[in-house]
Amino acid sequence: MAKNRPNPDNRSDNVEKLQAMVHNTLENIEAAEETAALAGPEERQKIKAKNEKRKQSLNGFREEIKDEASKRQN
C-alpha cells in the first residue's frame, strides 16, 4: 500500500503565477464594468460589489508578489 506523501514545496514560479492572477483579475474587472454599463440598477450594484472584492484581492496578490520576490532574492 502506497503512503500519501505531500508534494515538496516548490515556490520557484509563485511570482509568475501571482502576476498571472493579477492580470486575470484586472481583465475580469474590466469585463464586468463593460457588462455593468448594459445592466439594470440591481445587477450593476452586484457587479460593483464583486469588483470591490476583486480590487481587495489585487492588493493581497501584490503583497504576496513582494513577499515571494524578496524570498527569491534571499
MARZA-124429 format. One record per residue (C-alpha): residue in one letter; x, y, z. Coordinates in steps of 0.05 Angstrom, whole numbers, plus 32768, in hexadecimal, padded with zeros to 4 digits. Example, Ala and Ser with C-alpha at 12.3 -4.5 7.8 and 13.67 -1.06 7.14 Angstrom:
a80F67FA6809C/s81117FEB808F/
//
This chain:
m800080008000/a801D80437FEB/k8024807A801E/n800880BF800E/r804180EF8012/p8039813A8009/n805981597FCC/p809881817FDB/d808E81CB7FE2/n80A381E87F9E/r809E82347F9F/s80CA82407F63/d8091825A7F38/n8064827A7F6C/v807382C17F55/e806082B07F0E/k8020828D7F23/l800C82C87F4F/q801A82F97F17/a7FED82D07EE9/m7FB782D27F1E/v7FBD831E7F22/h7FB883237ED6/n7F7B82F57ED4/t7F59831B7F0D/l7F64835D7EE9/e7F4583407EAA/n7F0A83277ED2/i7EFF836C7EF1/e7F01838C7EAC/a7ED083597E8F/a7EA183627ECA/e7EA283AE7EC2/e7E8F83A67E79/t7E5683777E8D/a7E4083A87EC3/a7E3683DE7E8F/l7DFF83B47E70/a7DE183997EB0/g7DA783B07EDA/p7DB183D47F1C/e7DAE83967F48/e7DDE836E7F1D/r7E0C83AA7F18/q7E1083AE7F64/k7E2283647F68/i7E59836D7F34/k7E7483AA7F59/a7E7783827F9A/k7E9A83487F78/n7ECD83777F58/e7EDC83957F9C/k7EEC834F7FB6/r7F1883447F79/k7F3D83857F87/q7F4A836E7FCF/s7F65832D7FB3/l7F9483537F86/n7FB283757FC3/g7FBD83317FE3/f7FDC83157FA3/r800B834F7F9E/e802283477FE6/e802E82FD7FDA/i8056830E7F9C/k8082833C7FC5/d808C83067FFA/e809B82CF7FC8/a80CB82FC7FA1/s80F1830E7FE0/k80F582C47FF4/r810F82B47FAE/q814882E67FB7/n815E82C87FFA/
//
